[in-house]
């Protein structure tokens, strides 16, 4: 075998391994994105949780039953939405929980969505937020949260042992990590 064909074979193998590792990692995302939107028109705080559907499929089998089916079973979808909402809290500056109500949930493409909302309290100076969904079953789960509608977008990242993060709306627009 010539040096040129050996290099070509090595590069082909490297490319194949790279592609395979990306395919494998695509199924192990273990990440969710949540948007907390201050809707000026409705004067509500709207919360939209987006989970990778593949992660949600595995999660319901761990959380509820090895035969749980989030794709086609309405009761599994509701149970997962209830699970998510029970592990997400918005607190005001006095550490009082804002009363979030579940608006709905749905599968859309490769994602499972859970929707919540509450009325905007007057003179809200900031929020303390807890987002533990899936972190109790997967320590590597990362929940990213964007706060929109109160100045610049503020991004919080819940990973490792982080349990409670804060954002302030008066004085400056930087997220507190």
Secondary structure, 3 states (H helix, E strand, C coil): CCHHHHHHHHHHHHHHHHHHHHHHHHCCCCEEEEEEEEECCCCEEEEEEEEEHHHHHHHHHHHCCCCCCCCCCHHHHHHHHHHHHCCEEEECCCCCECCCEEEEEEEECCEEEEEEEEECCCCCCEEEEEECCCCCCCCCCEEEEEEECCCCCEEEEECCCCCCEEEECCCCCCEEC
